[in-house]
Amino acid sequence: MKLKLNSKNLKWLNLKQNKLFLAHVLAPVAIGIFIYLFFRDFEFCGSCGNYFPIFKQHFYIPSFILYNLPDGLWMYSLIWILIIIWRFAFSIWLWIYLFIAFILSIVLEFGQAVDQIPGTFDLLDIYTYIVAFFIGLSTFLFYKIFNKNTSK
């Protein structure tokens, strides 16, 4: 089957889906990037340190927010981008890709435990992935139920 890109195929990208994309994909990624840039040290770039250390010095921020929340936000946004790509329909391919994304995140975290992936293994990251995965699916199910009830 050959996919032709034209206005008929892209009709599903309406204003409502754009708002969902902004709320469930771009906003979580932006928040995660904000946490990384303004509140964390850049260990991976050697001596560059943190560009905005004033935020870290003047505010107490729980370690969960600094180190685990960005991972959960990225998992949540990944779930929603896959849902949007599959046009909000439950299909076998959607579930396959959701499963791959979930398993890959867990495998990469365990890769850190055995020093195959740069980073620090944290069991709380795995819990955060699991919770974010189910929150992403739950919000999608609520969206489907609410959208079904309001379209009558």
LOSE-335783 format. One record per atom (N, C-alpha, C, O): chain; x negated, y, z negated. Coordinates in pm, 1 decimal. Example, Ala and Ser with C-alpha at 12.3 -4.5 7.8 and 13.67 -1.06 7.14 Angstrom:
SITE unit     east    north       up
SITE    A  -1319.0   -569.0   -780.0
SITE    A  -1230.0   -450.0   -780.0
SITE    A  -1320.0   -330.0   -780.0
SITE    A  -1423.6   -331.9   -846.5
SITE    A  -1285.0   -225.0   -708.0
SITE    A  -1367.0   -106.0   -714.0
SITE    A  -1290.0      3.0   -787.0
SITE    A  -1340.9    113.8   -803.9
% end
This chain:
SITE unit     east    north       up
SITE    A    -83.5   -117.2      0.0
SITE    A      0.0      0.0      0.0
SITE    A    -88.4    124.1      0.0
SITE    A   -174.0    140.1    -87.1
SITE    A    -68.0    209.8     95.6
SITE    A   -147.8    329.7    109.1
SITE    A    -72.8    448.3     48.1
SITE    A     43.1    473.2     81.5
SITE    A   -138.6    519.9    -40.0
SITE    A    -77.5    634.0   -106.7
SITE    A   -107.3    759.4    -26.2
SITE    A   -223.2    793.6     -2.7
SITE    A     -2.8    826.5     15.2
SITE    A    -17.6    953.2     86.1
SITE    A     20.1   1065.4     -8.7
SITE    A    127.4   1064.2    -69.1
SITE    A    -69.6   1162.5    -20.9
SITE    A    -41.7   1275.5   -108.6
SITE    A     34.6   1382.0    -31.6
SITE    A    -17.2   1442.0     62.6
SITE    A    156.2   1403.9    -72.7
SITE    A    236.8   1511.8    -16.9
SITE    A    329.6   1562.9   -125.8
SITE    A    328.9   1511.4   -237.6
SITE    A    407.8   1662.3    -94.2
SITE    A    491.8   1723.6   -197.0
SITE    A    595.0   1626.5   -253.4
SITE    A    635.5   1639.9   -368.9
SITE    A    637.8   1529.9   -174.2
SITE    A    734.9   1432.1   -223.8
SITE    A    671.9   1343.4   -332.1
SITE    A    735.1   1314.6   -433.7
SITE    A    548.3   1300.8   -309.9
SITE    A    480.2   1216.1   -407.8
SITE    A    442.6   1292.4   -533.7
SITE    A    435.1   1233.5   -641.6
SITE    A    419.1   1422.0   -522.0
SITE    A    377.0   1501.5   -636.5
SITE    A    493.6   1574.5   -702.1
SITE    A    472.1   1658.7   -789.3
SITE    A    616.5   1543.9   -661.6
SITE    A    733.9   1611.5   -714.5
SITE    A    749.7   1591.1   -865.1
SITE    A    804.7   1677.3   -933.6
SITE    A    702.5   1478.7   -917.0
SITE    A    717.1   1448.6  -1058.3
SITE    A    634.9   1543.3  -1145.7
SITE    A    658.1   1550.8  -1266.4
SITE    A    539.5   1615.5  -1086.9
SITE    A    459.3   1710.4  -1163.8
SITE    A    533.9   1843.1  -1176.3
SITE    A    492.8   1943.8  -1118.7
SITE    A    641.0   1842.5  -1250.0
SITE    A    719.1   1964.3  -1266.1
SITE    A    677.5   2037.1  -1393.8
SITE    A    585.2   1994.8  -1463.4
SITE    A    745.1   2144.2  -1422.7
SITE    A    710.8   2227.2  -1537.5
SITE    A    718.9   2150.8  -1669.7
SITE    A    635.5   2171.3  -1757.9
SITE    A    816.8   2064.6  -1684.2
SITE    A    832.2   1987.7  -1807.9
SITE    A    711.2   1897.1  -1830.8
SITE    A    660.4   1888.0  -1942.6
SITE    A    665.1   1830.4  -1725.0
SITE    A    548.6   1744.1  -1739.1
SITE    A    421.5   1826.3  -1761.8
SITE    A    330.8   1781.5  -1831.9
SITE    A    414.2   1945.4  -1703.6
SITE    A    298.9   2031.2  -1728.3
SITE    A    291.5   2072.2  -1874.5
SITE    A    182.9   2077.8  -1932.1
SITE    A    406.1   2100.8  -1935.1
SITE    A    409.0   2134.5  -2077.6
SITE    A    365.4   2014.1  -2161.0
SITE    A    291.7   2029.2  -2258.4
SITE    A    410.7   1895.7  -2123.1
SITE    A    369.0   1774.7  -2194.2
SITE    A    219.3   1753.3  -2178.9
SITE    A    152.1   1713.4  -2274.0
SITE    A    166.8   1779.4  -2059.7
SITE    A     23.6   1765.2  -2035.3
SITE    A    -54.7   1861.7  -2123.9
SITE    A   -154.4   1823.1  -2184.8
SITE    A    -10.8   1984.7  -2131.1
SITE    A    -77.9   2082.8  -2215.7
SITE    A    -72.1   2042.7  -2363.1
SITE    A   -172.5   2051.2  -2433.9
SITE    A     45.0   1999.1  -2409.1
SITE    A     63.3   1967.7  -2550.8
SITE    A     -4.6   1838.6  -2592.9
SITE    A    -60.8   1830.9  -2702.2
SITE    A      0.0   1737.3  -2507.6
SITE    A    -45.6   1604.4  -2549.0
SITE    A   -181.3   1564.5  -2493.0
SITE    A   -238.5   1464.3  -2535.8
SITE    A   -233.7   1641.3  -2398.1
SITE    A   -364.5   1608.2  -2341.1
SITE    A   -464.0   1721.8  -2364.9
SITE    A   -565.7   1702.0  -2431.3
SITE    A   -435.9   1838.4  -2312.1
SITE    A   -532.8   1947.3  -2321.9
SITE    A   -549.3   1999.8  -2464.0
SITE    A   -661.8   2025.1  -2506.9
SITE    A   -441.7   2016.6  -2536.7
SITE    A   -452.6   2070.2  -2673.1
SITE    A   -535.1   1979.0  -2764.4
SITE    A   -624.2   2028.9  -2833.1
SITE    A   -509.6   1847.0  -2768.6
SITE    A   -593.8   1762.0  -2854.9
SITE    A   -741.3   1762.8  -2814.5
SITE    A   -829.1   1763.2  -2900.7
SITE    A   -768.6   1763.0  -2684.4
SITE    A   -907.7   1767.0  -2639.2
SITE    A   -971.7   1899.9  -2678.4
SITE    A  -1086.3   1903.0  -2723.3
SITE    A   -898.3   2008.7  -2661.4
SITE    A   -951.2   2140.5  -2697.3
SITE    A   -979.4   2149.9  -2847.1
SITE    A  -1081.1   2206.2  -2887.5
SITE    A   -891.1   2095.7  -2928.6
SITE    A   -912.9   2097.6  -3073.7
SITE    A  -1036.7   2015.4  -3109.4
SITE    A  -1117.1   2057.2  -3192.7
SITE    A  -1052.1   1899.0  -3046.9
SITE    A  -1169.8   1816.2  -3071.4
SITE    A  -1298.6   1886.2  -3031.1
SITE    A  -1398.1   1879.3  -3103.2
SITE    A  -1297.6   1953.0  -2917.1
SITE    A  -1415.5   2028.3  -2872.1
SITE    A  -1444.0   2143.0  -2967.6
SITE    A  -1559.7   2169.5  -3000.1
SITE    A  -1339.0   2211.5  -3012.9
SITE    A  -1354.5   2321.7  -3107.5
SITE    A  -1422.3   2273.7  -3235.5
SITE    A  -1512.7   2339.6  -3286.8
SITE    A  -1378.5   2159.1  -3286.9
SITE    A  -1439.5   2103.7  -3408.7
SITE    A  -1586.6   2074.0  -3384.6
SITE    A  -1671.1   2106.2  -3468.1
SITE    A  -1617.8   2012.7  -3270.5
SITE    A  -1757.1   1981.8  -3240.1
SITE    A  -1841.5   2107.3  -3227.5
SITE    A  -1951.8   2112.8  -3281.9
SITE    A  -1792.5   2207.4  -3157.6
SITE    A  -1873.6   2326.8  -3131.8
SITE    A  -1891.1   2416.9  -3253.3
SITE    A  -1998.7   2473.1  -3273.7
SITE    A  -1787.0   2431.0  -3333.3
SITE    A  -1791.7   2530.9  -3438.3
SITE    A  -1818.6   2477.1  -3578.4
SITE    A  -1851.7   2554.8  -3667.9
SITE    A  -1805.6   2348.0  -3599.6
SITE    A  -1817.8   2297.6  -3735.4
SITE    A  -1917.4   2183.9  -3753.7
SITE    A  -1942.9   2142.4  -3866.7
SITE    A  -1974.1   2133.1  -3645.3
SITE    A  -2065.1   2019.9  -3658.7
SITE    A  -2204.9   2056.4  -3613.9
SITE    A  -2224.3   2144.5  -3530.0
SITE    A  -2302.3   1987.0  -3671.3
SITE    A  -2440.4   2002.4  -3626.7
SITE    A  -2459.5   1919.8  -3501.3
SITE    A  -2399.2   1813.8  -3484.5
SITE    A  -2543.6   1969.9  -3414.7
SITE    A  -2570.5   1898.9  -3289.4
SITE    A  -2694.6   1812.3  -3308.0
SITE    A  -2805.4   1854.2  -3274.3
SITE    A  -2676.8   1693.9  -3360.5
SITE    A  -2788.3   1603.6  -3386.8
SITE    A  -2851.1   1553.1  -3258.3
SITE    A  -2969.4   1519.1  -3256.7
SITE    A  -2774.3   1547.6  -3150.8
SITE    A  -2823.5   1487.5  -3027.8
SITE    A  -2913.1   1581.5  -2947.5
SITE    A  -2974.4   1537.2  -2850.4
SITE    A  -2923.0   1707.6  -2983.5
SITE    A  -3005.6   1799.3  -2904.8
SITE    A  -3127.3   1848.5  -2982.1
SITE    A  -3182.4   1954.2  -2951.3
SITE    A  -3168.2   1773.6  -3080.2
SITE    A  -3292.1   1804.4  -3150.6
SITE    A  -3285.8   1930.4  -3234.1
SITE    A  -3209.4   1936.7  -3330.5
SITE    A  -3364.0   2030.4  -3199.4
SITE    A  -3378.4   2148.6  -3283.5
SITE    A  -3278.7   2259.7  -3253.6
SITE    A  -3289.8   2368.0  -3311.0
SITE    A  -3181.7   2236.4  -3165.5
SITE    A  -3091.1   2346.1  -3129.9
SITE    A  -2996.1   2380.5  -3243.3
SITE    A  -2945.5   2492.7  -3247.9
SITE    A  -2970.0   2288.0  -3335.3
SITE    A  -2884.9   2316.8  -3449.9
SITE    A  -2742.4   2346.5  -3410.3
SITE    A  -2694.0   2299.4  -3307.4
SITE    A  -2676.1   2424.3  -3491.9
SITE    A  -2536.8   2459.7  -3467.9
SITE    A  -2532.6   2604.7  -3419.9
SITE    A  -2595.1   2691.5  -3480.8
SITE    A  -2461.2   2631.3  -3313.9
SITE    A  -2454.5   2766.4  -3259.5
SITE    A  -2379.1   2862.4  -3350.9
SITE    A  -2408.0   2982.1  -3351.0
SITE    A  -2284.7   2813.5  -3427.1
SITE    A  -2202.0   2897.3  -3512.3
SITE    A  -2202.6   2843.6  -3655.3
SITE    A  -2098.8   2798.7  -3703.8
SITE    A  -2316.3   2847.2  -3723.2
SITE    A  -2322.4   2787.9  -3857.8
SITE    A  -2237.7   2860.6  -3960.6
SITE    A  -2212.3   2806.6  -4068.3
SITE    A  -2193.2   2982.3  -3929.8
SITE    A  -2114.5   3058.4  -4027.0
SITE    A  -1985.8   2986.3  -4064.3
SITE    A  -1942.1   2993.7  -4179.2
SITE    A  -1924.5   2916.5  -3968.9
SITE    A  -1801.2   2844.2  -3999.0
SITE    A  -1827.1   2731.9  -4098.4
SITE    A  -1749.3   2711.5  -4191.5
SITE    A  -1934.8   2660.3  -4078.7
SITE    A  -1964.3   2547.5  -4166.1
SITE    A  -2006.4   2594.3  -4305.1
SITE    A  -1981.1   2525.4  -4404.0
SITE    A  -2069.7   2709.8  -4313.2
SITE    A  -2118.8   2758.5  -4441.8
SITE    A  -2008.2   2816.0  -4528.7
SITE    A  -2016.2   2807.4  -4651.3
SITE    A  -1906.5   2873.5  -4469.3
SITE    A  -1806.3   2945.2  -4547.1
SITE    A  -1675.8   2870.1  -4570.1
SITE    A  -1588.6   2918.3  -4642.5
SITE    A  -1662.0   2756.8  -4511.6
SITE    A  -1539.0   2680.2  -4526.2
SITE    A  -1572.4   2538.1  -4568.3
SITE    A  -1665.6   2476.5  -4516.6
SITE    A  -1494.6   2487.3  -4662.9
SITE    A  -1506.5   2344.1  -4692.8
SITE    A  -1412.7   2270.7  -4598.5
SITE    A  -1292.6   2297.4  -4594.7
SITE    A  -1467.8   2180.3  -4524.5
SITE    A  -1388.2   2101.0  -4431.0
SITE    A  -1411.9   1954.5  -4465.3
SITE    A  -1526.6   1909.9  -4467.6
SITE    A  -1306.6   1879.4  -4491.7
SITE    A  -1324.1   1737.5  -4523.9
SITE    A  -1396.0   1662.6  -4412.0
SITE    A  -1378.4   1693.4  -4294.1
SITE    A  -1475.5   1566.0  -4449.5
SITE    A  -1554.6   1492.2  -4350.7
SITE    A  -1465.5   1419.6  -4249.1
SITE    A  -1505.8   1400.3  -4134.4
SITE    A  -1345.0   1379.3  -4290.4
SITE    A  -1254.5   1315.6  -4195.0
SITE    A  -1224.1   1408.7  -4078.2
SITE    A  -1223.8   1365.7  -3962.9
SITE    A  -1198.8   1535.4  -4107.5
SITE    A  -1168.4   1631.3  -4001.8
SITE    A  -1290.6   1655.1  -3913.5
SITE    A  -1277.5   1668.3  -3791.8
SITE    A  -1407.3   1660.7  -3973.0
SITE    A  -1529.4   1685.8  -3895.6
SITE    A  -1569.9   1568.6  -3808.7
SITE    A  -1610.0   1587.8  -3693.8
SITE    A  -1560.2   1447.3  -3861.5
SITE    A  -1621.7   1333.5  -3793.4
SITE    A  -1523.6   1234.3  -3732.0
SITE    A  -1558.0   1168.1  -3634.1
SITE    A  -1404.9   1222.0  -3785.2
SITE    A  -1312.2   1120.3  -3735.7
SITE    A  -1197.3   1177.6  -3655.4
SITE    A  -1154.9   1117.5  -3556.7
SITE    A  -1146.5   1291.9  -3695.5
SITE    A  -1032.5   1350.4  -3626.3
SITE    A  -1057.4   1374.4  -3477.1
SITE    A   -968.2   1346.4  -3397.1
SITE    A  -1174.8   1425.2  -3435.5
SITE    A  -1195.0   1442.4  -3291.2
SITE    A  -1179.7   1311.6  -3212.8
SITE    A  -1124.9   1311.7  -3102.6
SITE    A  -1227.6   1201.1  -3268.7
SITE    A  -1211.5   1071.6  -3200.7
SITE    A  -1064.4   1034.5  -3187.5
SITE    A  -1020.8    987.7  -3082.3
SITE    A   -988.6   1055.4  -3293.8
SITE    A   -845.6   1026.9  -3288.7
SITE    A   -772.9   1115.5  -3189.5
SITE    A   -684.2   1069.1  -3117.8
SITE    A   -810.0   1243.3  -3184.8
SITE    A   -747.0   1334.8  -3089.4
SITE    A   -776.0   1293.9  -2946.1
SITE    A   -689.1   1303.6  -2859.5
SITE    A   -897.8   1248.3  -2921.0
SITE    A   -932.9   1206.3  -2785.6
SITE    A   -861.2   1076.8  -2748.2
SITE    A   -820.3   1059.8  -2633.4
SITE    A   -845.9    986.3  -2843.1
SITE    A   -769.7    863.7  -2815.3
SITE    A   -624.3    899.8  -2784.8
SITE    A   -566.1    847.7  -2689.7
SITE    A   -566.6    987.1  -2863.9
SITE    A   -427.9   1030.2  -2843.0
SITE    A   -411.9   1091.8  -2703.9
SITE    A   -317.2   1059.3  -2632.2
SITE    A   -503.0   1179.6  -2666.0
SITE    A   -491.5   1244.0  -2535.0
SITE    A   -513.8   1143.7  -2422.0
SITE    A   -452.9   1156.5  -2315.8
SITE    A   -599.0   1045.5  -2442.9
SITE    A   -619.1    941.4  -2341.3
SITE    A   -491.6    860.7  -2320.8
SITE    A   -455.4    829.4  -2207.4
SITE    A   -424.1    827.2  -2429.1
SITE    A   -296.4    755.3  -2419.0
SITE    A   -198.3    836.4  -2335.4
SITE    A   -133.1    782.9  -2245.7
SITE    A   -188.2    965.5  -2365.0
SITE    A    -91.0   1049.1  -2294.2
SITE    A   -129.1   1074.8  -2149.0
SITE    A    -40.5   1085.2  -2064.1
SITE    A   -257.4   1085.4  -2117.8
SITE    A   -293.8   1106.1  -1976.9
SITE    A   -260.6    980.6  -1896.8
SITE    A   -219.1    990.2  -1781.3
SITE    A   -278.3    864.3  -1956.2
SITE    A   -240.4    740.8  -1886.6
SITE    A    -88.5    734.0  -1867.7
SITE    A    -40.6    690.9  -1762.8
SITE    A    -14.6    775.9  -1967.7
SITE    A    131.6    778.2  -1957.4
SITE    A    175.6    873.6  -1847.0
SITE    A    265.4    841.3  -1769.3
SITE    A    113.7    989.4  -1839.8
SITE    A    147.7   1086.6  -1736.1
SITE    A    110.3   1034.8  -1598.3
SITE    A    186.2   1052.4  -1502.9
SITE    A     -5.4    971.1  -1586.5
SITE    A    -47.0    915.0  -1456.7
SITE    A     55.2    812.9  -1408.3
SITE    A     86.2    807.3  -1289.3
SITE    A    108.0    731.7  -1501.0
SITE    A    207.2    630.9  -1462.4
SITE    A    349.5    686.8  -1465.2
SITE    A    446.4    611.2  -1470.7
SITE    A    360.8    816.0  -1461.5
SITE    A    488.8    885.5  -1445.6
SITE    A    592.0    848.3  -1551.6
SITE    A    710.6    835.8  -1521.3
SITE    A    547.6    830.8  -1674.5
SITE    A    635.4    807.4  -1788.4
SITE    A    716.8    678.6  -1776.0
SITE    A    823.6    666.4  -1836.0
SITE    A    667.5    584.6  -1699.8
SITE    A    739.0    458.2  -1680.2
SITE    A    659.3    344.8  -1744.2
SITE    A    536.7    339.7  -1734.6
SITE    A    731.2    254.9  -1809.0
SITE    A    666.0    136.2  -1862.1
SITE    A    639.0     41.3  -1746.0
SITE    A    731.8     -8.8  -1682.4
SITE    A    513.0     17.6  -1719.5
SITE    A    476.4    -78.5  -1616.6
SITE    A    365.3   -166.5  -1672.4
SITE    A    300.4   -132.2  -1771.2
SITE    A    345.5   -276.8  -1609.2
SITE    A    240.2   -367.8  -1654.5
SITE    A    103.7   -301.3  -1644.0
SITE    A     16.6   -323.9  -1727.9
SITE    A     84.9   -218.8  -1540.3
SITE    A    -44.0   -150.5  -1522.4
SITE    A    -67.9    -46.8  -1631.9
SITE    A   -181.3    -29.3  -1676.4
SITE    A     34.7     20.2  -1674.5
SITE    A     19.8    114.0  -1785.5
SITE    A    -27.5     39.6  -1908.7
SITE    A   -122.2     82.7  -1974.5
SITE    A     36.8    -71.5  -1940.9
SITE    A     -1.2   -147.8  -2060.1
SITE    A   -142.2   -204.4  -2048.0
SITE    A   -215.3   -210.2  -2146.8
SITE    A   -180.9   -246.3  -1927.1
SITE    A   -317.3   -297.4  -1906.9
SITE    A   -419.4   -187.8  -1933.6
SITE    A   -518.0   -210.8  -2003.6
SITE    A   -397.0    -69.7  -1878.9
SITE    A   -491.2     39.7  -1899.3
SITE    A   -490.7     91.2  -2042.7
SITE    A   -595.5    129.8  -2094.5
SITE    A   -375.7     92.4  -2107.3
SITE    A   -371.2    129.5  -2248.7
SITE    A   -451.4     30.5  -2332.5
SITE    A   -525.3     69.6  -2422.8
SITE    A   -436.0    -97.3  -2301.9
SITE    A   -509.7   -201.4  -2373.3
SITE    A   -660.1   -186.7  -2349.4
SITE    A   -739.3   -197.5  -2443.0
SITE    A   -699.3   -161.9  -2223.8
SITE    A   -842.0   -143.9  -2191.6
SITE    A   -898.9    -24.0  -2267.1
SITE    A  -1008.4    -32.2  -2322.8
SITE    A   -825.5     87.3  -2269.3
SITE    A   -872.6    207.2  -2338.8
SITE    A   -890.7    179.3  -2487.7
SITE    A   -990.4    219.7  -2547.5
SITE    A   -795.0    110.8  -2546.1
SITE    A   -801.3     80.7  -2688.2
SITE    A   -918.6    -12.3  -2719.3
SITE    A   -996.8     15.2  -2810.3
SITE    A   -931.0   -120.5  -2645.7
SITE    A  -1039.6   -216.8  -2669.7
SITE    A  -1175.3   -153.4  -2643.5
SITE    A  -1270.3   -177.6  -2717.9
SITE    A  -1185.6    -72.2  -2538.1
SITE    A  -1312.6     -7.6  -2506.6
SITE    A  -1356.2     86.2  -2619.7
SITE    A  -1474.8     92.3  -2652.2
SITE    A  -1263.3    157.9  -2678.7
SITE    A  -1299.5    247.5  -2789.3
SITE    A  -1353.2    167.7  -2908.2
SITE    A  -1449.4    209.0  -2973.0
SITE    A  -1291.4     54.7  -2936.1
SITE    A  -1336.8    -29.7  -3047.7
SITE    A  -1474.1    -90.6  -3015.8
SITE    A  -1562.2    -93.4  -3101.8
SITE    A  -1491.8   -138.6  -2893.7
SITE    A  -1619.6   -198.9  -2853.4
SITE    A  -1732.0    -96.0  -2859.1
SITE    A  -1842.1   -126.7  -2904.6
SITE    A  -1704.7     26.5  -2812.9
SITE    A  -1807.0    130.1  -2818.2
SITE    A  -1844.8    164.0  -2962.1
SITE    A  -1961.2    191.2  -2991.3
SITE    A  -1748.1    162.5  -3050.4
SITE    A  -1778.8    189.7  -3190.9
SITE    A  -1865.2     78.0  -3249.5
SITE    A  -1959.9    105.3  -3323.3
SITE    A  -1833.3    -47.1  -3217.3
SITE    A  -1917.3   -157.5  -3265.0
SITE    A  -2053.7   -155.8  -3197.6
SITE    A  -2151.7   -203.6  -3254.7
SITE    A  -2060.8   -101.1  -3076.2
SITE    A  -2190.5    -82.1  -3010.9
SITE    A  -2280.5     10.6  -3091.3
SITE    A  -2402.5     -5.5  -3091.3
SITE    A  -2221.1    106.7  -3159.1
SITE    A  -2298.5    194.0  -3247.0
SITE    A  -2350.6    116.5  -3367.8
SITE    A  -2459.3    145.4  -3417.8
SITE    A  -2274.6     19.4  -3414.3
SITE    A  -2315.3    -58.9  -3532.0
SITE    A  -2440.0   -141.1  -3503.0
SITE    A  -2521.5   -163.8  -3592.3
SITE    A  -2455.4   -185.8  -3378.5
SITE    A  -2570.9   -268.8  -3342.5
SITE    A  -2674.9   -190.0  -3263.3
SITE    A  -2759.4   -248.4  -3195.4
SITE    A  -2668.3    -58.4  -3272.2
SITE    A  -2764.7     33.3  -3209.5
SITE    A  -2776.1     17.6  -3057.8
SITE    A  -2883.8     36.7  -3001.3
SITE    A  -2666.4    -16.8  -2992.7
SITE    A  -2664.1    -22.4  -2846.9
SITE    A  -2605.0    104.4  -2786.5
SITE    A  -2627.0    134.3  -2669.2
SITE    A  -2530.9    177.7  -2866.4
SITE    A  -2468.1    303.3  -2826.0
SITE    A  -2517.0    409.8  -2923.9
SITE    A  -2514.5    386.8  -3044.8
SITE    A  -2561.7    526.7  -2874.3
SITE    A  -2603.6    631.6  -2968.0
SITE    A  -2486.9    677.5  -3055.1
SITE    A  -2374.6    693.4  -3007.2
SITE    A  -2514.4    698.1  -3180.1
SITE    A  -2412.0    743.9  -3272.6
SITE    A  -2416.2    665.5  -3401.5
SITE    A  -2498.8    576.1  -3419.7
SITE    A  -2325.9    700.6  -3490.4
SITE    A  -2318.0    637.4  -3621.4
SITE    A  -2188.7    557.4  -3630.5
SITE    A  -2079.8    611.8  -3612.4
SITE    A  -2201.4    428.6  -3658.5
SITE    A  -2084.3    344.0  -3676.4
SITE    A  -2008.3    389.6  -3800.1
SITE    A  -2066.9    416.7  -3904.9
SITE    A  -1877.3    397.2  -3785.4
SITE    A  -1792.2    435.6  -3898.0
SITE    A  -1661.8    357.0  -3886.9
SITE    A  -1589.1    368.7  -3788.2
SITE    A  -1634.1    278.8  -3986.9
SITE    A  -1510.8    200.5  -3988.2
SITE    A  -1388.3    291.0  -3984.7
SITE    A  -1284.7    253.5  -3929.7
SITE    A  -1399.7    408.9  -4042.6
SITE    A  -1289.7    504.3  -4039.6
SITE    A  -1258.8    551.2  -3896.3
SITE    A  -1144.4    584.3  -3865.2
SITE    A  -1360.3    553.7  -3810.0
SITE    A  -1335.6    583.3  -3667.7
SITE    A  -1243.1    478.6  -3606.5
SITE    A  -1152.6    512.0  -3530.0
SITE    A  -1265.8    353.6  -3640.0
SITE    A  -1181.2    246.7  -3585.6
SITE    A  -1038.4    262.1  -3636.4
SITE    A   -943.3    249.3  -3559.3
SITE    A  -1022.9    289.1  -3764.6
SITE    A   -888.5    313.7  -3818.4
SITE    A   -823.4    433.7  -3750.6
SITE    A   -703.7    432.7  -3721.8
SITE    A   -903.0    536.4  -3725.6
SITE    A   -850.7    655.6  -3659.3
SITE    A   -806.9    624.4  -3517.4
SITE    A   -703.3    673.6  -3472.6
SITE    A   -884.1    543.2  -3445.8
SITE    A   -844.3    500.6  -3310.4
SITE    A   -710.7    426.1  -3314.8
SITE    A   -621.7    450.0  -3233.1
SITE    A   -699.1    336.5  -3410.9
SITE    A   -575.6    256.6  -3421.8
SITE    A   -455.8    346.5  -3450.4
SITE    A   -352.0    334.8  -3385.4
SITE    A   -470.2    435.5  -3547.1
SITE    A   -360.1    525.8  -3582.3
SITE    A   -326.1    617.7  -3465.5
SITE    A   -208.5    636.5  -3434.1
SITE    A   -426.6    674.6  -3401.5
SITE    A   -402.3    764.9  -3287.8
SITE    A   -336.1    690.9  -3171.8
SITE    A   -249.8    746.4  -3103.7
SITE    A   -376.1    567.0  -3149.3
SITE    A   -316.1    486.0  -3043.8
SITE    A   -166.1    468.6  -3069.6
SITE    A    -84.0    488.0  -2979.9
SITE    A   -132.2    432.3  -3191.9
SITE    A      9.1    410.1  -3223.5
SITE    A     88.5    540.8  -3234.4
SITE    A    207.7    543.2  -3203.6
SITE    A     24.5    647.6  -3277.2
SITE    A     93.6    777.3  -3276.0
SITE    A    121.0    820.2  -3132.0
SITE    A    228.8    871.5  -3102.1
SITE    A     24.8    799.7  -3043.7
SITE    A     45.4    832.5  -2902.6
SITE    A    160.2    753.7  -2842.3
SITE    A    245.0    809.4  -2772.5
SITE    A    162.8    624.2  -2869.2
SITE    A    273.3    542.3  -2817.9
SITE    A    406.1    581.2  -2882.0
SITE    A    509.3    584.1  -2815.1
SITE    A    403.1    611.0  -3011.5
SITE    A    527.0    649.0  -3081.5
SITE    A    584.1    779.4  -3027.7
SITE    A    704.6    790.5  -3005.3
SITE    A    497.3    878.2  -3007.1
SITE    A    547.5   1005.0  -2953.5
SITE    A    602.9    986.1  -2813.0
SITE    A    700.0   1051.9  -2775.4
SITE    A    542.7    897.7  -2735.6
SITE    A    594.9    867.8  -2602.9
SITE    A    731.9    801.1  -2612.9
SITE    A    822.9    835.6  -2537.5
SITE    A    747.4    706.7  -2704.2
SITE    A    877.0    640.7  -2721.1
SITE    A    983.6    739.8  -2767.5
SITE    A   1096.9    736.0  -2719.5
SITE    A    947.9    828.5  -2860.7
SITE    A   1042.2    932.7  -2902.5
SITE    A   1078.2   1023.5  -2785.2
SITE    A   1193.7   1063.0  -2769.4
SITE    A    979.7   1055.8  -2704.2
SITE    A   1005.7   1137.7  -2585.1
SITE    A   1103.2   1066.1  -2492.3
SITE    A   1198.2   1126.7  -2442.6
SITE    A   1079.8    937.5  -2469.2
SITE    A   1168.8    860.4  -2380.1
SITE    A   1311.1    854.7  -2436.4
SITE    A   1408.0    874.3  -2363.0
SITE    A   1323.3    827.9  -2566.2
SITE    A   1455.5    819.2  -2628.4
SITE    A   1524.7    954.7  -2625.1
SITE    A   1641.8    963.0  -2588.3
SITE    A   1454.4   1060.8  -2663.0
SITE    A   1514.6   1193.4  -2662.8
SITE    A   1550.9   1237.9  -2521.9
SITE    A   1657.5   1295.5  -2500.4
SITE    A   1464.3   1212.1  -2427.4
SITE    A   1488.2   1251.0  -2288.7
SITE    A   1606.3   1172.6  -2230.2
SITE    A   1682.3   1226.2  -2149.5
SITE    A   1621.6   1048.4  -2269.8
SITE    A   1733.2    965.7  -2223.3
SITE    A   1865.6   1018.5  -2277.8
SITE    A   1965.2   1024.7  -2205.8
SITE    A   1865.8   1056.5  -2406.0
SITE    A   1988.9   1106.2  -2469.4
SITE    A   2029.9   1244.1  -2420.5
SITE    A   2149.0   1275.0  -2416.2
SITE    A   1932.6   1328.1  -2383.5
SITE    A   1966.1   1463.7  -2340.2
SITE    A   1997.5   1471.9  -2191.2
SITE    A   2048.6   1573.6  -2144.4
SITE    A   1967.6   1366.7  -2116.9
SITE    A   1992.9   1372.8  -1971.4
SITE    A   2133.7   1333.6  -1934.5
SITE    A   2168.4   1337.1  -1816.4
SITE    A   2218.1   1295.5  -2032.4
SITE    A   2355.3   1255.4  -2002.8
SITE    A   2445.8   1374.5  -1985.2
SITE    A   2565.1   1358.1  -1959.7
% end
